[in-house]
Amino acid sequence: MDMLLFDSQQTLVRMIISAFVVYFCIVLFHKISGKRSTSQLNNFDWVVTVMIGSIGASTIILKSVPLVEGLASIITLLVLQYLVTKYSAISPEFANTILSEPRVVFYQGQFLPEAMRKERLTRQEIECAMRSEGIHDYEEVAAIIFESDAKLTVVPKRSDANRLDEDGDIKPSDTLKPLL
């Protein structure tokens, strides 16, 4: 009960200095490692971010985790993230193992229940994505895609002028063709 509000001045000073150093280093390391480490997160990036937060907090609060060891762990995670994402960019097979595939959950006016069930999405979540894009009618939507970063992308239907080729046939969608 003695340490409920205050342990010691030395502990407080250590935590303040550790917090400053860890904060500064995490910001610096993320700046060096690039946008990928702070962009919209896919599952892999999210796990790394949570681990970095946990290590940072442990380094600040726990006396048993020295500052250099905590920072070395954070650098190791960022280097691993860099290497994995670099290899993912050159190896589609490896990327498919690490990243989730986008999935069409609404197509040409129809909800796709099997895809929604696999992604654990509700109709309300899909409709929310439509409203967020200012779309209030199913007929205005070509497709809705659940992306690798867990965002719902609404692909609006193209106007007739943009949908048809010179012969009057419907042009294929460049963004949907690989997903269907």
C-alpha positions, 0 to 999 in steps of 0.5 A: 500500500506504500507504493500506491501513489508514489514509489520514490523520486529516483523511480519517477525521474527514471520513468520520465527520462525513459519516457522521453528517450523511448518516445523520441526514439520511436518517432525517429525510428518510424521516420527512418523506417518510412510511411509503411510503419504508420500508414493504414495498417494491415494485420501484419503491420498492426501486430508490429505496432502493438508489439512496439507499444508494449515494448515501449511501455515495458521499457518506460515502466519496468525497472527490469527492462534497461533502456538499451535493451528496449530500444534494441527490441524496437529496432529489431521489430522495425528491421524485421517489418522492413525486411518482410515488407520488402520481400512481400513487394518482390514475392507475390507468394510471400505477400499472399502468406503475410497479407489478407486478400481483398474480398468483394462483399457487395457487387452489382446491387447484391450483398454477398452473404458468404463473403460477408460471413467469412469477413464477419461483416454486417450489412450495417457496416457495409451501408455505413461505408456507402453513407460515408462516401455520400451514397444512399442508393444501392444502384449507385454502387458497382462494388464494395471491397473489404481491403487488406487494411480492414477498410471498406472501399466503395466503388461507385458505378461509372456514368454511361459516358465512362462505362461504354466503349466506342462500340457501346459495350460495357468497358471492364473495370480495371479495379474489380477485374482482379478481385472477381 
